[in-house]
Every structure is written in structure tokens, then in C-alpha cells.
Amino acid sequence: MSLEKENVSSGDILDMQVLRKLYGFVGPYKSHFYGLILLTIALAVLAPTRPLFIQMAIDDHVAIGDKQGLLQMMYLLIGLLVLHAVVQFAHTYLSGWIGQVIIRDMRIKLYKHLLKMRLKFFDNTPIGRLVTRNISDVETLSDVFSQGLASIIGDLLQLVAILGVMFFVDWKLTLVSLCTLPLLIISTYVFKEKVKASFNEVRNAVSNLNTFLQEHITGMSIIQIFNREDREFEKFKVINREHRKAHLKSVLYYSVYYPVAEIIQAIGIGLVVWYGATGVFDLDLKVGVLISFIMYLQLFFRPIRMIADRFNTLQMGVVSSSRIFKLLENKEQIPDEGTERPEKIQGTIRFENVWFAYNEEEWVLKNLNFKVDHGQTIAIVGATGAGKSSVINLMSRFYEINRGTILLDGVDVRNYELSTLRKHIGVVLQDVFLFSDTIFYNITLGNPEITKEQVMYAAELVGAKRFIERLPGGLDYNVKERGATLSVGQRQLISFVRAMVYNPEIIILDEATSSVDTETEELIQEAIDKMMRGRTSIVIAHRLSTIQKADQIIVLHQGEIKETGSHDELIQREDGYYAQLHQMQLKSLAIG
């Protein structure tokens, strides 16, 4: 198994194009967002008032023994603290709320977008990477609103407000206070760049880890069958080690930066105390001013320390946003521009000069021409890779043809509304996928219009009712992930019920009996006969015994039609491909 690793790098923190797209998600909540800005401004204004009030209390009341005035100042200070706490609460809650509703909306939009993507997109994109986009990358955006943009604006406003008050109170002491500021700015910039690089590595590592785990847990049976546990475990340890190293780098930078910032702040406070104390001794400076400046410095250095971290949060949010928007802008979707929405169809199918390739010019189907009349059963046989399954993928528009036309009741399938087209076509695949839910959900797929009575009627029709009633809870029995608690035959019967309960006019069976034993095959074949009765049917089969009743058999070889005819007609052509295939299967049965 190979694993394509993903590498991403940080984008420009002021990538206005990404920020504009991100702001588009704020649109429905503009009033809340503007309210958040106002709260941010309020916090910035309130920040320097506490030291200012304490300075006034000391110099204007304590120094002269004014107890009544001091009591009033204490009441004002308590009121200020309560107001600050209320505004802080509202700011924190509102920023978190905006972040959560936006990532909810973005997840919904992203998942809805994925639901419309072509199957080719999923063929070429690791599922783990899509999980990372929908979970981790979207979650990062929550921090952009709760700890990123609004907080950066608030920190900058707070710095401006504090500096303004400091210069107003004592400009000389302010200049002394700012002596260590260049050191803090330089260390903050270095820290920001280092953490940015480590965050990139962390995001890459998370994406690669998700991709590896999803792929290998899904393919665990293959790993165990071919005794690859030790080898794959070693590969996992390498990826996990990279993940650990990336995180430890960021931990190291944080461990270094914050003590350094504390030392720089302590030096700044020491200079203020030394210079201020000299002024107090010389009666050039009041004690309250000195005490307030110590508080100002603590308030001033804190947002500078935090702002680097917030810039990195914002930058990683921009990176995650750009990756999400890149996915949202991916146009590998099947165009749904058709307007035909018939309630019922006859089910006449015609392929006219159909060419198809999964990759450019590597033709899987070449100039395919055939017709299936209403109520007819057509079987398609051929070697692996002949293009049999591609026929049904094109019929339901899971993939788009490169050339030619596919007609349903004389109308190009591209002219049908996509949901209408697929509603009229029931598909039963060889590999039955069941969700970790009840049998009832797996049959109806959550369609509220389908009742349990309808499900049991369809189950009785295809011979599945008996085994369903034997299960604990019947239709409410939970089949676990991928139907692990059911046999292959039982899963196949459920897929028949799933197809039948929608009562489609066209039935497509893709190797529906190839994975079951002969006894189960007989039961399933009986169900197939009931399903196809009165319906247009396309059957892709490996076992020729299951298609002998077909009205017409098409033999595909390397994407081209080599033979057509009924079973009796084709086996009479002794040198024909079908006749040889029939003889080979008879010999294998005889040997068995």
C-alpha cells in the first residue's frame, strides 16, 4: 500500500482574497460580528482605567488621608471591575459563538459540496485528507474568530490605549518603560516565525496521519491476509514519529519564548522601579504614578506576548481556509442541469457510439452501441477490465461519457434531473456497503416516506423477510460497521430490498452473486428473478449460469462489443468468446 503524503505551507497572513471569502461566511451574522468589534473596543478602553483609578486613589486620597474619598474610589473600582468582567464574558462568549456557527455552516457547505462530487474525484483523493478538511481544518477556523482576528485587533487597540494613558501621565517614565520593548519585539518575531514553521509541520503530520489510518484500517483484512502487520506498523511508527516531532518543536519554542518574555518584562519593571523610586525620593514623582506604571507594564507586555501566538493562529486559519476554499472551488461535479422529471418511465435504454475513459485517451469503452427495450433483460459478460461495470456507472451518471449519447426513453440522460434519473434506476453492487445502523435505515437510507410495512413487503418479495425476522429486533437490528454481523448472502439480500423498496423501473445488477456460495446463489437468483419481472434489467455476471434466461447477452472484450445474442445462440459459436468461457466454467464445475 502506498501513501501519498500531503505538504502544505503557510500562506500570507494578509491574503485578502482568502479573508474576503472567509468574511462571506460572517454575512448572516454581521450584527453579532459588529457587536464583537464594539466589545473589543470596550475592552481596549477599559484596560488602562484600573491602574489609573488606583493611581488616583493613592495620590489623591491615601496620601492625604481622605478615607471618604478613598471609599468612593473603591466603589468606582469595584464597579469598573464588574463592568470589565461582564464585557470580557460577553466578548469571550460572542467570539466563541461566532466561531462555532461559522464552522457549522462551513462544514455543512463542505459536506454538501462533497456529496455532489464525481466518483472520479474520490478515486483520486485520499479519504483521510477529506476527513482532515472537514474536521481539523474547519475546526481551526473556530480559533480564527475566538483567538485570532478579533483578539489581535483588541490587543493592538489595548496597546494604543495603554500607551496613550502612559504618555499622558508621565512621558519620561513611559520612555524608560519602553527601553526593553525592542528586545521583546525581536524575540516575539523570531518566535512567530519558528512557531509558524512548526505549525505547518503539525498540519502536514495530522493530514498524513489521518490519511494513513483511514486507508489502513479500511484495508485491515488485506494487511492481515498478506501478513503485513509488522511492516505497516513500522510505517505507522514513522508517521507518528513525525507527528510527535512536529508537536515537540512547537512545545520547545513556547518553552523558550515565554520565560524570555518574562525576563524582558521583569527587566522593564526593574528599570521603572529604579527610575521611579529615584523620582519619589526626589519628590518629582508620586507613589501612585509609580505603582500604576508597574501595572501598565504588566498590561502592556501581556498582549505583545500573546500577539505572536494569535498571529500564528490567524495564519494557520488562513492556510486552513485556503485549503477548504480550494476544495469548495473544485468543479469536479456532475452537471445537474437537466429539466426532465417524469414520474414514470418505460425503461428503454440505448447506447449510441459511446466512448469512455477514466484517464484521457485510455479508453475503457470504445464505440459502444446497443439497445434494451422496455421489460427486456440484457446481460454483459467479459474478462476483468473489459468495461462491464463502466456501463452501469455511465447509465446512472456516476461518470460522464467522453463521446456519444446514452438515451433513456429517447431522451439523453444528461437532460434528466440527476435525482430523477437515479430514482428510476435501482443498482445492486457486488460489494454491498452497509452503514453502522439498523437494517431499516440501511434499506431506506433515512427516507421518511418509506414505512416498515413497505420494507417488509419488499423483503418478502425478494426472500429476505425470513432471516430479518429471526434477527434480534428485526428491522431495528444494528448491523455494525459495513454489516460485519451479517453474512455475505444476508448483506446481498438487504441490498436487493434496498433497491426494490424504491420500486425502480430499471434494475442493474453488478456481479450480485459472485461472492456467495451455490446454495445462497440459488436463493439470490430467485430474488433476482422476482426483481426483474416487468422491469428493464442490465445484469453483469461472472457466473454464466445466472444469465442464461437473458433476452440478450453482450460480450465485451477490451471495451468493445465482440458478440451479441441469446445464450443458446452464443454457445453454438464454438470458436466464439462466450462459448469458450462457457466451456471453461463447465470444466471448473466438473473438477470442483
Secondary structure as UniProt FT lines:
FT   TURN            13..14
FT   HELIX           16..24
FT   TURN            25..26
FT   HELIX           27..29
FT   HELIX           30..46
FT   TURN            47..48
FT   HELIX           49..57
FT   HELIX           58..62
FT   TURN            63..65
FT   HELIX           67..115
FT   HELIX           119..124
FT   HELIX           127..132
FT   HELIX           133..137
FT   HELIX           138..143
FT   HELIX           144..148
FT   HELIX           149..169
FT   HELIX           171..177
FT   HELIX           178..180
FT   HELIX           181..218
FT   HELIX           220..225
FT   TURN            226..227
FT   HELIX           229..281
FT   TURN            282..283
FT   HELIX           287..328
FT   STRAND          349..357
FT   TURN            360..361
FT   STRAND          363..372
FT   TURN            374..375
FT   STRAND          377..382
FT   TURN            384..385
FT   HELIX           388..395
FT   TURN            396..397
FT   STRAND          403..408
FT   TURN            409..410
FT   STRAND          411..412
FT   HELIX           413..415
FT   HELIX           418..423
FT   STRAND          425..428
FT   HELIX           439..444
FT   TURN            445..446
FT   TURN            448..449
FT   HELIX           452..462
FT   HELIX           465..470
FT   TURN            472..473
FT   HELIX           474..476
FT   HELIX           481..483
FT   TURN            484..485
FT   HELIX           488..500
FT   TURN            501..502
FT   STRAND          506..510
FT   TURN            512..515
FT   HELIX           518..532
FT   TURN            533..534
FT   STRAND          536..540
FT   HELIX           544..546
FT   TURN            548..549
FT   STRAND          552..557
FT   TURN            558..559
FT   STRAND          560..565
FT   HELIX           567..571
FT   TURN            574..575
FT   HELIX           577..591
//
